[in-house]
Structure formats: structure tokens, C-alpha cells
């Protein structure tokens, strides 16, 4: 359903899927809470000097290790509130809401 709809809407100024950026800096995800629409892409950018990852506790998404200066992007399809963290530094927590 979303795949077909995405193909039809691709390039449309009205229903274009968006790209959102989460910056990882100072051992924090920024913004800590982000709301996107299903079909949008989220890009995590690691500006720290240590590796990080983004792991959803509901397994909605799981990044590989993102090295310093590295990025990882993922197209969000599963609606809901996804709490996620960096398993390398479990105090790093954030939330992604897909509507
Ligand atoms: Cu980390």
C-alpha cells in the first residue's frame, strides 16, 4: 500500500516524502524527539569522535555502528512511537514518532 502510494506520489510537490536529520553530537541525539510521516527518511549524522548506533526498542529499526563522521539513513514505514537508544551508550535515548 505505502509502496504503491509512494510511487504514485513521487515527485509531487504535495505528497513528497521528506528527509529529516538527527544529529548525534555530545553523546546526544538531536532533536531528542522527532515526528515524521510514514515514508519519510531519517538520516542520523554522527558528529562525535566515537561510534554510535540507533536501535529502536521495538525493533522498528536498527542501525549498524555509525562511525565518527558517518551517516545512516532509514525510510520509516512502521507507524507508532519508537523509543530508541544507542546500545553502545545506553544513556543516549531519543524518540521517533511515525504518523
Ligand atoms: Cu553512542
Backbone and ligand atoms as CSV (ligand in chain L), in Angstrom:
chain,resi,resn,atom,element,x,y,z
A,1,UNK,N,N,0.837,-1.210,0.000
A,1,UNK,CA,C,0.000,0.000,0.000
A,1,UNK,C,C,0.864,1.249,0.000
A,2,UNK,N,N,1.767,1.335,0.960
A,2,UNK,CA,C,2.607,2.528,1.021
A,2,UNK,C,C,3.585,2.576,-0.137
A,3,UNK,N,N,4.052,1.416,-0.561
A,3,UNK,CA,C,4.974,1.386,-1.684
A,3,UNK,C,C,4.326,1.920,-2.934
A,4,UNK,N,N,3.114,1.455,-3.208
A,4,UNK,CA,C,2.398,1.894,-4.407
A,4,UNK,C,C,2.075,3.371,-4.328
A,5,UNK,N,N,1.608,3.781,-3.170
A,5,UNK,CA,C,1.253,5.185,-2.988
A,5,UNK,C,C,2.490,6.065,-3.137
A,6,UNK,N,N,3.596,5.590,-2.571
A,6,UNK,CA,C,4.833,6.352,-2.668
A,6,UNK,C,C,5.262,6.525,-4.115
A,7,UNK,N,N,5.078,5.476,-4.910
A,7,UNK,CA,C,5.479,5.548,-6.307
A,7,UNK,C,C,4.617,6.549,-7.067
A,8,UNK,N,N,3.343,6.538,-6.763
A,8,UNK,CA,C,2.423,7.460,-7.446
A,8,UNK,C,C,2.743,8.907,-7.074
A,9,UNK,N,N,3.035,9.106,-5.793
A,9,UNK,CA,C,3.232,10.466,-5.297
A,9,UNK,C,C,4.652,10.969,-5.509
A,10,UNK,N,N,5.546,10.126,-5.932
A,10,UNK,CA,C,6.935,10.503,-6.056
A,10,UNK,C,C,7.065,11.715,-6.980
A,11,UNK,N,N,7.719,12.733,-6.484
A,11,UNK,CA,C,7.917,13.913,-7.314
A,11,UNK,C,C,6.808,14.924,-7.174
A,12,UNK,N,N,5.739,14.567,-6.513
A,12,UNK,CA,C,4.648,15.515,-6.318
A,12,UNK,C,C,5.025,16.537,-5.257
A,13,UNK,N,N,4.716,17.767,-5.507
A,13,UNK,CA,C,5.034,18.817,-4.542
A,13,UNK,C,C,4.158,18.707,-3.308
A,14,UNK,N,N,3.065,17.991,-3.419
A,14,UNK,CA,C,2.119,17.947,-2.307
A,14,UNK,C,C,2.361,16.776,-1.369
A,15,UNK,N,N,2.821,15.674,-1.920
A,15,UNK,CA,C,2.944,14.478,-1.087
A,15,UNK,C,C,4.371,13.944,-1.094
A,16,UNK,N,N,5.311,14.812,-1.304
A,16,UNK,CA,C,6.692,14.394,-1.369
A,16,UNK,C,C,7.159,13.874,-0.013
A,17,UNK,N,N,7.867,12.765,-0.025
A,17,UNK,CA,C,8.398,12.289,1.245
A,17,UNK,C,C,9.576,13.171,1.627
A,18,UNK,N,N,9.726,13.379,2.901
A,18,UNK,CA,C,10.731,14.309,3.376
A,18,UNK,C,C,11.911,13.579,3.991
A,19,UNK,N,N,13.009,14.288,4.111
A,19,UNK,CA,C,14.199,13.757,4.764
A,19,UNK,C,C,14.437,14.578,6.026
A,20,UNK,N,N,14.554,13.884,7.137
A,20,UNK,CA,C,14.792,14.535,8.430
A,20,UNK,C,C,16.172,14.122,8.922
A,21,UNK,N,N,16.823,15.032,9.597
A,21,UNK,CA,C,18.166,14.735,10.092
A,21,UNK,C,C,18.194,14.727,11.611
A,22,UNK,N,N,18.786,13.683,12.157
A,22,UNK,CA,C,19.067,13.637,13.590
A,22,UNK,C,C,20.587,13.717,13.734
A,23,UNK,N,N,21.045,14.741,14.414
A,23,UNK,CA,C,22.478,14.900,14.620
A,23,UNK,C,C,22.864,14.248,15.941
A,24,UNK,N,N,23.923,13.468,15.905
A,24,UNK,CA,C,24.444,12.872,17.141
A,24,UNK,C,C,25.700,13.648,17.498
A,25,UNK,N,N,25.622,14.357,18.598
A,25,UNK,CA,C,26.742,15.213,18.990
A,25,UNK,C,C,26.734,15.365,20.505
A,26,UNK,N,N,27.899,15.260,21.103
A,26,UNK,CA,C,27.992,15.409,22.559
A,26,UNK,C,C,27.241,14.304,23.288
A,27,UNK,N,N,27.266,13.082,22.688
A,27,UNK,CA,C,26.603,11.916,23.284
A,27,UNK,C,C,25.094,12.120,23.412
A,28,UNK,N,N,24.523,12.851,22.459
A,28,UNK,CA,C,23.078,13.066,22.471
A,28,UNK,C,C,22.525,13.000,21.057
A,29,UNK,N,N,21.284,12.537,20.972
A,29,UNK,CA,C,20.552,12.628,19.712
A,29,UNK,C,C,19.850,13.983,19.692
A,30,UNK,N,N,19.949,14.677,18.589
A,30,UNK,CA,C,19.310,15.984,18.491
A,30,UNK,C,C,18.568,16.104,17.156
A,31,UNK,N,N,17.257,16.320,17.144
A,31,UNK,CA,C,16.410,16.504,18.318
A,31,UNK,C,C,16.154,15.177,19.053
A,32,UNK,N,N,15.853,15.293,20.328
A,32,UNK,CA,C,15.593,14.081,21.113
A,32,UNK,C,C,14.248,13.472,20.774
A,33,UNK,N,N,13.336,14.302,20.322
A,33,UNK,CA,C,12.026,13.799,19.892
A,33,UNK,C,C,11.752,14.346,18.497
A,34,UNK,N,N,11.447,13.431,17.591
A,34,UNK,CA,C,11.211,13.822,16.209
A,34,UNK,C,C,9.947,13.137,15.721
A,35,UNK,N,N,9.147,13.893,14.985
A,35,UNK,CA,C,7.918,13.337,14.419
A,35,UNK,C,C,8.013,13.389,12.904
A,36,UNK,N,N,7.791,12.249,12.274
A,36,UNK,CA,C,7.852,12.176,10.809
A,36,UNK,C,C,6.607,11.463,10.304
A,37,UNK,N,N,6.444,11.475,8.991
A,37,UNK,CA,C,5.343,10.724,8.398
A,37,UNK,C,C,5.873,9.414,7.842
A,38,UNK,N,N,5.011,8.418,7.817
A,38,UNK,CA,C,5.388,7.143,7.221
A,38,UNK,C,C,5.838,7.396,5.788
A,39,UNK,N,N,6.962,6.832,5.414
A,39,UNK,CA,C,7.524,7.062,4.093
A,39,UNK,C,C,8.650,8.078,4.103
A,40,UNK,N,N,8.743,8.856,5.172
A,40,UNK,CA,C,9.835,9.813,5.279
A,40,UNK,C,C,11.137,9.085,5.607
A,41,UNK,N,N,12.221,9.746,5.264
A,41,UNK,CA,C,13.539,9.187,5.550
A,41,UNK,C,C,14.176,9.965,6.689
A,42,UNK,N,N,14.796,9.239,7.594
A,42,UNK,CA,C,15.527,9.881,8.686
A,42,UNK,C,C,17.006,9.555,8.505
A,43,UNK,N,N,17.814,10.584,8.576
A,43,UNK,CA,C,19.263,10.427,8.461
A,43,UNK,C,C,19.895,10.765,9.793
A,44,UNK,N,N,20.673,9.825,10.312
A,44,UNK,CA,C,21.435,10.092,11.534
A,44,UNK,C,C,22.857,10.465,11.123
A,45,UNK,N,N,23.338,11.570,11.665
A,45,UNK,CA,C,24.704,12.034,11.374
A,45,UNK,C,C,25.505,12.033,12.660
A,46,UNK,N,N,26.581,11.293,12.663
A,46,UNK,CA,C,27.415,11.206,13.867
A,46,UNK,C,C,28.531,12.241,13.803
A,47,UNK,N,N,28.415,13.265,14.634
A,47,UNK,CA,C,29.452,14.308,14.672
A,47,UNK,C,C,30.393,14.128,15.850
A,48,UNK,N,N,30.212,13.031,16.588
A,48,UNK,CA,C,31.102,12.764,17.707
A,48,UNK,C,C,32.367,12.069,17.217
A,49,UNK,N,N,33.326,11.913,18.139
A,49,UNK,CA,C,34.576,11.223,17.776
A,49,UNK,C,C,34.526,9.761,18.171
A,50,UNK,N,N,33.360,9.311,18.634
A,50,UNK,CA,C,33.185,7.897,18.975
A,50,UNK,C,C,32.007,7.357,18.160
A,51,UNK,N,N,31.983,6.048,17.916
A,51,UNK,CA,C,30.878,5.468,17.156
A,51,UNK,C,C,29.589,5.407,17.974
A,52,UNK,N,N,28.472,5.422,17.274
A,52,UNK,CA,C,27.163,5.309,17.903
A,52,UNK,C,C,26.280,4.421,17.036
A,53,UNK,N,N,25.108,4.113,17.573
A,53,UNK,CA,C,24.097,3.472,16.740
A,53,UNK,C,C,22.723,3.969,17.170
A,54,UNK,N,N,21.727,3.624,16.407
A,54,UNK,CA,C,20.337,3.971,16.725
A,54,UNK,C,C,19.532,2.684,16.686
A,55,UNK,N,N,19.093,2.261,17.863
A,55,UNK,CA,C,18.424,0.970,17.990
A,55,UNK,C,C,17.039,1.176,18.593
A,56,UNK,N,N,16.009,0.856,17.834
A,56,UNK,CA,C,14.646,1.008,18.353
A,56,UNK,C,C,14.336,-0.136,19.297
A,57,UNK,N,N,13.764,0.201,20.459
A,57,UNK,CA,C,13.478,-0.867,21.418
A,57,UNK,C,C,12.372,-1.786,20.926
A,58,UNK,N,N,11.545,-1.308,19.976
A,58,UNK,CA,C,10.502,-2.180,19.418
A,58,UNK,C,C,10.963,-2.838,18.113
A,59,UNK,N,N,12.266,-2.737,17.819
A,59,UNK,CA,C,12.872,-3.343,16.630
A,59,UNK,C,C,12.330,-2.746,15.334
A,60,UNK,N,N,11.753,-1.540,15.419
A,60,UNK,CA,C,11.268,-0.880,14.202
A,60,UNK,C,C,12.402,-0.496,13.264
A,61,UNK,N,N,13.560,-0.252,13.841
A,61,UNK,CA,C,14.752,-0.002,13.023
A,61,UNK,C,C,15.979,-0.301,13.867
A,62,UNK,N,N,17.056,-0.584,13.189
A,62,UNK,CA,C,18.323,-0.912,13.855
A,62,UNK,C,C,19.458,-0.489,12.942
A,63,UNK,N,N,20.205,0.500,13.365
A,63,UNK,CA,C,21.329,0.929,12.535
A,63,UNK,C,C,22.523,0.032,12.799
A,64,UNK,N,N,23.426,-0.029,11.839
A,64,UNK,CA,C,24.736,-0.607,12.162
A,64,UNK,C,C,25.496,0.413,13.007
A,65,UNK,N,N,26.705,0.108,13.383
A,65,UNK,CA,C,27.529,1.100,14.088
A,65,UNK,C,C,27.815,2.249,13.128
A,66,UNK,N,N,27.509,3.445,13.578
A,66,UNK,CA,C,27.740,4.636,12.746
A,66,UNK,C,C,29.068,5.245,13.192
A,67,UNK,N,N,30.076,5.200,12.347
A,67,UNK,CA,C,31.390,5.696,12.776
A,67,UNK,C,C,31.399,7.223,12.863
A,68,UNK,N,N,32.411,7.789,13.506
A,68,UNK,CA,C,32.540,9.250,13.524
A,68,UNK,C,C,32.495,9.801,12.097
A,69,UNK,N,N,31.753,10.859,11.923
A,69,UNK,CA,C,31.519,11.480,10.607
A,69,UNK,C,C,30.677,10.615,9.678
A,70,UNK,N,N,30.159,9.525,10.189
A,70,UNK,CA,C,29.353,8.646,9.365
A,70,UNK,C,C,27.878,9.026,9.428
A,71,UNK,N,N,27.125,8.512,8.474
A,71,UNK,CA,C,25.677,8.717,8.478
A,71,UNK,C,C,24.990,7.383,8.234
A,72,UNK,N,N,23.751,7.320,8.630
A,72,UNK,CA,C,22.915,6.147,8.330
A,72,UNK,C,C,21.505,6.662,8.092
A,73,UNK,N,N,20.896,6.191,7.026
A,73,UNK,CA,C,19.529,6.644,6.777
A,73,UNK,C,C,18.579,5.470,6.665
A,74,UNK,N,N,17.354,5.757,7.019
A,74,UNK,CA,C,16.347,4.702,7.058
A,74,UNK,C,C,14.996,5.313,6.717
A,75,UNK,N,N,14.251,4.618,5.859
A,75,UNK,CA,C,12.925,5.087,5.482
A,75,UNK,C,C,11.915,4.497,6.452
A,76,UNK,N,N,11.184,5.376,7.122
A,76,UNK,CA,C,10.271,4.946,8.174
A,76,UNK,C,C,8.931,4.520,7.583
A,77,UNK,N,N,8.554,3.293,7.886
A,77,UNK,CA,C,7.280,2.788,7.368
A,77,UNK,C,C,6.333,2.394,8.482
A,78,UNK,N,N,6.906,1.955,9.590
A,78,UNK,CA,C,6.079,1.421,10.668
A,78,UNK,C,C,5.592,2.565,11.561
A,79,UNK,N,N,4.287,2.779,11.563
A,79,UNK,CA,C,3.738,3.868,12.364
A,79,UNK,C,C,3.793,3.543,13.845
A,80,UNK,N,N,3.920,4.599,14.619
A,80,UNK,CA,C,3.927,4.425,16.068
A,80,UNK,C,C,5.021,5.255,16.702
A,81,UNK,N,N,5.118,5.109,18.005
A,81,UNK,CA,C,6.161,5.803,18.748
A,81,UNK,C,C,7.299,4.838,18.982
A,82,UNK,N,N,8.437,5.159,18.415
A,82,UNK,CA,C,9.595,4.279,18.555
A,82,UNK,C,C,10.607,4.929,19.503
A,83,UNK,N,N,10.711,4.381,20.698
A,83,UNK,CA,C,11.798,4.803,21.575
A,83,UNK,C,C,13.059,4.120,21.077
A,84,UNK,N,N,14.134,4.871,21.020
A,84,UNK,CA,C,15.380,4.241,20.581
A,84,UNK,C,C,16.548,4.734,21.419
A,85,UNK,N,N,17.627,4.003,21.319
A,85,UNK,CA,C,18.815,4.354,22.087
A,85,UNK,C,C,20.055,3.924,21.319
A,86,UNK,N,N,21.188,4.334,21.847
A,86,UNK,CA,C,22.475,3.864,21.346
A,86,UNK,C,C,22.901,2.746,22.286
A,87,UNK,N,N,23.002,1.530,21.770
A,87,UNK,CA,C,23.325,0.408,22.662
A,87,UNK,C,C,24.761,0.491,23.171
A,88,UNK,N,N,25.608,1.272,22.499
A,88,UNK,CA,C,26.984,1.446,22.970
A,88,UNK,C,C,27.034,2.380,24.172
A,89,UNK,N,N,26.048,3.281,24.245
A,89,UNK,CA,C,25.962,4.258,25.345
A,89,UNK,C,C,24.490,4.342,25.735
A,90,UNK,N,N,24.033,3.402,26.561
A,90,UNK,CA,C,22.585,3.256,26.799
A,90,UNK,C,C,21.906,4.461,27.461
A,91,UNK,N,N,22.704,5.447,27.895
A,91,UNK,CA,C,22.050,6.648,28.427
A,91,UNK,C,C,21.581,7.562,27.298
A,92,UNK,N,N,22.031,7.282,26.081
A,92,UNK,CA,C,21.611,8.091,24.929
A,92,UNK,C,C,20.252,7.579,24.441
A,93,UNK,N,N,19.216,8.325,24.767
A,93,UNK,CA,C,17.877,7.896,24.399
A,93,UNK,C,C,17.152,8.994,23.636
A,94,UNK,N,N,16.283,8.572,22.735
A,94,UNK,CA,C,15.506,9.537,21.968
A,94,UNK,C,C,14.227,8.847,21.506
A,95,UNK,N,N,13.369,9.625,20.891
A,95,UNK,CA,C,12.104,9.076,20.438
A,95,UNK,C,C,11.786,9.530,19.020
A,96,UNK,N,N,11.285,8.595,18.240
A,96,UNK,CA,C,10.878,8.903,16.879
A,96,UNK,C,C,9.419,8.496,16.720
A,97,UNK,N,N,8.601,9.445,16.353
A,97,UNK,CA,C,7.188,9.152,16.150
A,97,UNK,C,C,6.895,9.152,14.665
A,98,UNK,N,N,6.317,8.061,14.187
A,98,UNK,CA,C,5.958,7.941,12.773
A,98,UNK,C,C,4.455,7.977,12.671
A,99,UNK,N,N,3.926,8.951,11.929
A,99,UNK,CA,C,2.471,9.108,11.821
A,99,UNK,C,C,1.978,8.725,10.439
L,1,CU,CU,CU,26.564,6.027,21.384
